Amino acid sequence: MFGIKKLIMGLIIGLLVGLWAGVNIGYDQPIWSNPFEAPALTEKAKGVAADAWQDAKKAARDSLDD
């Protein structure tokens, strides 16, 4: 009975730690940071601007190659 109790507790703790790390990996944050902390608006804006800049560069290169 004691072995089953340890197994269940290990599964629950492993599930919680894995969920914590998985959420952070999904948000491109350090693994042990707080997954409930909302990213700052400036960080979101930087990400969107960088993506737009990369897309514009790619489109310009593609149009010049043709």
Z-matrix of the N, CA and C atoms (Angstrom, degrees):
N
C 1 1.448
C 2 1.529 1 110.76
N 3 1.359 2 115.23 1 -38.61
C 4 1.460 3 119.08 2 -178.63
C 5 1.530 4 111.16 3 -66.09
N 6 1.318 5 117.68 4 -33.47
C 7 1.458 6 121.67 5 179.17
C 8 1.519 7 112.17 6 -67.42
N 9 1.304 8 116.66 7 -37.99
C 10 1.465 9 120.97 8 178.70
C 11 1.532 10 109.81 9 -67.71
N 12 1.317 11 116.89 10 -39.83
C 13 1.462 12 121.36 11 179.23
C 14 1.535 13 110.40 12 -62.79
N 15 1.347 14 116.57 13 -42.72
C 16 1.462 15 120.43 14 177.92
C 17 1.525 16 110.73 15 -65.36
N 18 1.307 17 117.78 16 -38.58
C 19 1.454 18 121.78 17 179.66
C 20 1.526 19 110.95 18 -64.59
N 21 1.308 20 116.93 19 -45.69
C 22 1.467 21 120.93 20 -179.79
C 23 1.528 22 110.53 21 -64.54
N 24 1.323 23 117.65 22 -43.08
C 25 1.467 24 120.63 23 178.19
C 26 1.529 25 110.80 24 -63.22
N 27 1.324 26 117.21 25 -40.56
C 28 1.462 27 120.92 26 177.67
C 29 1.513 28 112.09 27 -63.57
N 30 1.330 29 116.77 28 -40.01
C 31 1.467 30 120.35 29 177.87
C 32 1.525 31 111.68 30 -65.52
N 33 1.317 32 116.51 31 -41.63
C 34 1.472 33 120.04 32 179.90
C 35 1.524 34 110.72 33 -65.29
N 36 1.329 35 116.71 34 -46.15
C 37 1.468 36 119.97 35 179.47
C 38 1.524 37 110.27 36 -64.57
N 39 1.321 38 117.71 37 -42.56
C 40 1.460 39 121.26 38 178.01
C 41 1.521 40 112.40 39 -62.73
N 42 1.316 41 116.89 40 -38.14
C 43 1.459 42 121.37 41 178.05
C 44 1.529 43 110.89 42 -64.19
N 45 1.317 44 116.33 43 -44.23
C 46 1.465 45 120.15 44 -179.43
C 47 1.533 46 111.86 45 -65.96
N 48 1.322 47 116.63 46 -43.99
C 49 1.470 48 119.94 47 179.35
C 50 1.528 49 110.07 48 -66.77
N 51 1.314 50 117.30 49 -40.59
C 52 1.460 51 120.21 50 178.39
C 53 1.514 52 112.74 51 -65.57
N 54 1.317 53 116.67 52 -38.25
C 55 1.463 54 120.46 53 177.08
C 56 1.523 55 110.80 54 -65.10
N 57 1.331 56 116.02 55 -42.80
C 58 1.469 57 122.09 56 178.80
C 59 1.533 58 109.86 57 -58.24
N 60 1.319 59 116.24 58 -50.90
C 61 1.459 60 120.68 59 -178.40
C 62 1.534 61 111.15 60 -68.19
N 63 1.307 62 117.79 61 -37.96
C 64 1.458 63 120.79 62 -178.79
C 65 1.516 64 113.29 63 -65.44
N 66 1.312 65 116.64 64 -38.65
C 67 1.466 66 119.99 65 177.37
C 68 1.519 67 109.99 66 -64.88
N 69 1.322 68 116.77 67 -42.26
C 70 1.461 69 119.84 68 179.49
C 71 1.520 70 111.87 69 -66.18
N 72 1.315 71 117.72 70 -38.00
C 73 1.454 72 120.17 71 177.08
C 74 1.528 73 110.03 72 -65.02
N 75 1.306 74 116.91 73 -38.66
C 76 1.466 75 120.93 74 178.61
C 77 1.511 76 113.15 75 -64.72
N 78 1.330 77 116.79 76 -32.50
C 79 1.467 78 121.26 77 179.25
C 80 1.522 79 112.45 78 -92.70
N 81 1.327 80 118.36 79 8.45
C 82 1.475 81 123.24 80 -178.31
C 83 1.520 82 111.52 81 54.58
N 84 1.322 83 116.22 82 47.44
C 85 1.460 84 122.58 83 177.04
C 86 1.521 85 107.92 84 -115.50
N 87 1.342 86 116.92 85 164.24
C 88 1.473 87 118.40 86 172.51
C 89 1.522 88 110.16 87 -57.62
N 90 1.316 89 116.99 88 146.71
C 91 1.467 90 121.39 89 -171.29
C 92 1.522 91 112.63 90 -60.19
N 93 1.326 92 119.01 91 -40.76
C 94 1.466 93 120.58 92 -174.07
C 95 1.519 94 113.24 93 -94.71
N 96 1.343 95 119.42 94 11.71
C 97 1.463 96 120.49 95 177.10
C 98 1.528 97 109.99 96 -77.42
N 99 1.303 98 116.01 97 171.36
C 100 1.455 99 122.06 98 -177.38
C 101 1.532 100 109.75 99 -74.60
N 102 1.334 101 118.86 100 115.90
C 103 1.467 102 119.57 101 -178.28
C 104 1.529 103 112.96 102 -75.18
N 105 1.325 104 117.82 103 -13.45
C 106 1.458 105 120.41 104 -178.97
C 107 1.519 106 112.67 105 -90.48
N 108 1.324 107 116.95 106 -8.62
C 109 1.456 108 120.97 107 179.24
C 110 1.525 109 108.95 108 -76.76
N 111 1.309 110 116.04 109 125.09
C 112 1.465 111 120.06 110 -179.51
C 113 1.526 112 109.17 111 -74.27
N 114 1.334 113 117.44 112 137.10
C 115 1.462 114 118.99 113 177.51
C 116 1.524 115 110.38 114 -63.32
N 117 1.320 116 115.77 115 146.21
C 118 1.462 117 121.05 116 -178.86
C 119 1.527 118 109.86 117 -65.38
N 120 1.303 119 115.29 118 151.51
C 121 1.458 120 120.57 119 -179.27
C 122 1.524 121 110.81 120 -62.56
N 123 1.335 122 117.21 121 -35.77
C 124 1.464 123 119.54 122 179.32
C 125 1.524 124 111.16 123 -66.08
N 126 1.323 125 117.06 124 -36.40
C 127 1.461 126 119.82 125 178.17
C 128 1.525 127 110.82 126 -66.76
N 129 1.324 128 116.92 127 -40.20
C 130 1.461 129 120.27 128 177.35
C 131 1.527 130 110.23 129 -63.14
N 132 1.334 131 116.21 130 -43.01
C 133 1.460 132 120.71 131 -179.24
C 134 1.527 133 110.74 132 -64.46
N 135 1.332 134 117.35 133 -40.47
C 136 1.469 135 120.39 134 177.82
C 137 1.521 136 110.51 135 -61.00
N 138 1.313 137 116.71 136 -42.58
C 139 1.463 138 120.51 137 -179.30
C 140 1.519 139 111.85 138 -64.32
N 141 1.311 140 116.69 139 -43.91
C 142 1.465 141 120.80 140 -179.83
C 143 1.521 142 110.31 141 -66.46
N 144 1.334 143 117.25 142 -42.47
C 145 1.461 144 120.57 143 -179.87
C 146 1.531 145 110.84 144 -65.18
N 147 1.315 146 117.26 145 -40.76
C 148 1.465 147 120.14 146 179.41
C 149 1.524 148 110.59 147 -64.65
N 150 1.323 149 116.97 148 -41.58
C 151 1.465 150 119.92 149 178.32
C 152 1.525 151 111.29 150 -64.02
N 153 1.328 152 116.74 151 -41.93
C 154 1.460 153 120.60 152 179.70
C 155 1.527 154 110.23 153 -64.59
N 156 1.322 155 116.60 154 -40.17
C 157 1.462 156 120.71 155 179.57
C 158 1.531 157 110.60 156 -64.09
N 159 1.318 158 117.01 157 -42.99
C 160 1.462 159 120.50 158 179.43
C 161 1.532 160 110.69 159 -64.39
N 162 1.327 161 116.72 160 -40.90
C 163 1.464 162 120.13 161 178.44
C 164 1.524 163 111.42 162 -64.78
N 165 1.330 164 116.68 163 -39.72
C 166 1.467 165 120.53 164 179.61
C 167 1.524 166 110.37 165 -66.28
N 168 1.324 167 117.46 166 -41.75
C 169 1.464 168 120.62 167 177.89
C 170 1.524 169 110.88 168 -62.17
N 171 1.316 170 116.43 169 -42.71
C 172 1.468 171 120.37 170 -179.30
C 173 1.528 172 110.36 171 -65.33
N 174 1.332 173 116.60 172 -42.04
C 175 1.464 174 119.85 173 179.53
C 176 1.519 175 110.84 174 -64.78
N 177 1.320 176 117.29 175 -40.28
C 178 1.463 177 120.47 176 179.29
C 179 1.527 178 110.56 177 -65.07
N 180 1.320 179 117.02 178 -44.04
C 181 1.462 180 120.20 179 178.37
C 182 1.523 181 111.87 180 -62.81
N 183 1.332 182 116.52 181 -40.96
C 184 1.448 183 120.45 182 179.79
C 185 1.522 184 111.43 183 -65.08
N 186 1.333 185 116.69 184 -39.81
C 187 1.464 186 119.27 185 -178.91
C 188 1.533 187 111.01 186 -71.47
N 189 1.335 188 117.42 187 -30.49
C 190 1.472 189 119.68 188 177.83
C 191 1.519 190 112.09 189 -76.79
N 192 1.334 191 117.27 190 -27.49
C 193 1.455 192 120.67 191 178.70
C 194 1.522 193 112.11 192 -70.81
N 195 1.307 194 117.48 193 -27.65
C 196 1.469 195 121.35 194 -177.69
C 197 1.481 196 112.21 195 -76.18
